[in-house]
Amino acid sequence: MPEYVFAYHGGKTPETQEEGAKAMAAWEAWFQDMGDAVVNPGNPVGMSKTVTATAVEDHGGANPISGFSIVTADTMEGAVGLAKGCPMVVDGSGSIEVAEIHNLM
């Protein structure tokens, strides 16, 4: 079955422990709802660097990645359907870029 990477953009950092617990519960429920489709729940990431042949930029680009996950789905449309349940998509604080992983070996 094809695998897809979810590249998270945006989101918000909880301001209180209560908000953090609520956010974590929402993410855990979403992962549980996806069940065996979750290959690697991933993690949030820190600020990235953009490396080109001529420069290294420290700001993470125009839309820096804030985390990732890897899931399986029968089709791209199925993976997009899973992504629509993400807590930060639901609350409007972020977005997900969905891309199929092509195994070359």
N, C-alpha and C positions, 0 to 999 in steps of 0.2 A: 504494500500500500504506500502511496506517495507520502513523503514527509514535507512539512511546511515550516518555515521559520516565521515567527511573529516578532517583528521588530517594533517595540513600543516607542512612541514619541509623546512627550509631554507627561501629563499626570501631575499630581500635586503631593507635596510632603505634608503629612498630617501635622497639625499644630499642637495637639495634645495627645496624651497616652490613650484617651478614650477614642479619639478620632483614629489613631493608629490601630487600635484593636478592632474597630469597626471596619476599617479598610482591609486589614489582614483577613478578617472573617469573610468579607465579600470575595476576595481573591481565592481563598481556600474553597469557598462554595462553588465558584466558577470552575476551578480545576476539578473538583469532585464531580460536577455536572458533566464535564467533558470525559471523565472516566479514563478508559484505556487509550483514548486518542492522545493523551499527554505523554509524549516520549521523554521530554525533559522540561520541567516547569521553568527552568532558567532562573534568572535573578535580575535585579536592577543593576545598572552599570553606572560608573562615574563618567565624568566629562571625557569625551574622546578627543583625539587628535586626528586631523585629516592630513594624510601623507600623499603628496604628488611628486612627480619627477623634479619639480623645481622648488617645492616649499613644504613646510610642515606648519599647519595652522592649529592653534591651541583651543579654539572656541567650539569645536564639534560641528562646524558647518551650519547650514541654514536651518536644519531641522534635526538636531542631535538625537541619537538613540538614547532612550532611558532604561531599556531592558530588553530581554528576549525570552522566548519560549520556543520549543519545537513540538509540533503536533502531527498526527497522521489524519488523513481524510481521503475519501475516494476521489474527490475532485477539488479544484480550486474553489468552486462555489461552496462546497461543503466546509472547507477551511475558513472561508470568509464568514459563513454562517456561525462557526464556532467563535470567531473573533468578535462578532457583534455582541456577544454576551460578556465581554470583558468589562469589569467595573469602571475603568477609566473611559471606556467608550460610552457606556451607559450613562455615566454622570457628566459627560461632555468635557472632561478635563484633559483628554488625550486622544490619540489615534493609534492604529496598528497598521503597519505595512506588512502584507502577507506575500510571501514568495515561496514557490516550490523549490525544494532542494533537489538538485540533479546529482545523483551518484555516478561518478565517473569510473568507479572501480567495482 
